[in-house]
Amino acid sequence: MIEFAVGFFIVVGTLMSLFSSLGIIRLPDVYNRAHASTKSATLGILCILLGAFFYFFFTHAESSIRLLLGIVFVFLTAPVAGHLIIRSAHRSKVRLADISVRDDLQSHLDGRELRKK
């Protein structure tokens, strides 16, 4: 049963990483690509690390603090880094794709620039 759970987490993590790489290739602009890489890769890496943690915990009766720290570190830093990359791209006025319908941050940036003047 443990081998099934470990295999499940590793396969799900691998599939999420695969979807992330496909999203980076297929999506039209930097905003969508960053979203795909951040969300899918974070979930993929978390599932793979969780599967490795369960494997060592249940088969070797060892709990690896390195795996737990890796899970916490990836969970906290990857979404923040993705958000900062997208925000800096928007502030640098990187254009949206032509198929994008609306830009929710534009009014926020326009309002802030007006307050500075």
C-alpha positions in Angstrom: 0.0 0.0 0.0 2.8 2.4 0.8 4.5 1.7 -2.5 1.2 2.6 -4.3 0.9 5.9 -2.4 4.6 6.8 -3.0 4.2 5.9 -6.7 1.0 7.9 -6.9 2.7 11.1 -5.5 5.7 10.7 -7.8 3.6 10.1 -10.9 1.3 13.0 -10.1 4.4 15.3 -9.5 5.9 14.2 -12.7 2.7 14.9 -14.7 2.4 18.3 -13.1 6.0 19.1 -14.1 5.2 17.9 -17.6 2.2 20.1 -17.8 4.3 23.0 -16.5 6.8 22.5 -19.3 4.0 22.3 -21.9 2.5 25.5 -20.6 5.9 27.3 -20.9 6.1 26.2 -24.5 2.5 26.7 -25.6 1.2 29.8 -23.7 1.4 33.2 -25.5 3.0 35.7 -23.2 5.2 36.1 -20.2 2.3 36.4 -17.7 0.7 33.1 -18.7 4.0 31.3 -18.9 5.1 32.5 -15.5 1.7 31.4 -14.1 2.1 27.9 -15.6 5.6 27.4 -14.5 5.0 28.7 -10.9 1.8 26.8 -10.1 2.4 23.5 -11.9 6.1 23.2 -11.1 5.5 24.0 -7.4 2.8 21.4 -7.1 4.9 18.9 -9.1 8.0 19.4 -6.9 6.0 19.2 -3.7 4.4 15.9 -4.8 7.7 14.4 -5.7 9.3 15.5 -2.4 6.3 14.3 -0.5 6.5 10.9 -2.2 10.2 10.6 -1.4 9.5 11.6 2.3 6.8 8.9 2.6 9.1 6.4 1.0 11.9 6.9 3.5 9.6 7.3 6.4 7.7 4.1 5.9 10.3 1.8 4.3 13.4 2.8 6.2 11.7 4.3 9.3 13.6 7.5 8.9 12.2 11.0 8.7 14.3 13.3 6.6 14.4 16.8 7.8 16.0 17.8 4.5 13.0 16.7 2.6 10.6 18.5 5.0 12.7 21.7 4.7 12.7 21.4 0.9 9.0 21.1 0.9 8.6 24.2 3.1 11.2 26.1 1.2 9.6 25.4 -2.2 6.1 26.0 -0.9 7.0 29.4 0.4 9.4 30.8 -2.2 8.2 29.6 -5.6 4.8 31.4 -5.6 6.4 34.6 -4.3 9.1 34.5 -6.9 6.5 33.9 -9.7 4.5 36.8 -8.4 7.5 39.1 -8.3 8.5 38.1 -11.8 5.0 38.8 -13.2 4.8 42.1 -11.3 8.1 43.4 -12.5 7.2 42.4 -16.1 4.0 44.4 -15.8 5.9 47.4 -14.3 8.3 47.2 -17.2 5.3 47.4 -19.5 5.7 44.0 -21.1 2.7 43.7 -23.5 -0.1 41.2 -22.9 -0.9 38.7 -25.6 -3.3 39.9 -28.3 -5.9 37.4 -27.1 -5.9 38.8 -23.6 -9.2 40.5 -22.7 -8.4 42.8 -19.8 -5.6 44.0 -17.6 -6.7 44.2 -14.0 -3.5 45.8 -12.8 -3.4 48.7 -15.3 -5.8 50.8 -13.3 -3.8 50.2 -10.1 -0.6 51.3 -11.8 -2.2 54.3 -13.4 -3.6 55.4 -10.1 -0.2 55.1 -8.4 1.5 57.1 -11.1 -1.0 59.8 -10.7 -0.5 60.0 -7.0 3.3 60.4 -7.5 2.9 63.5 -9.7 
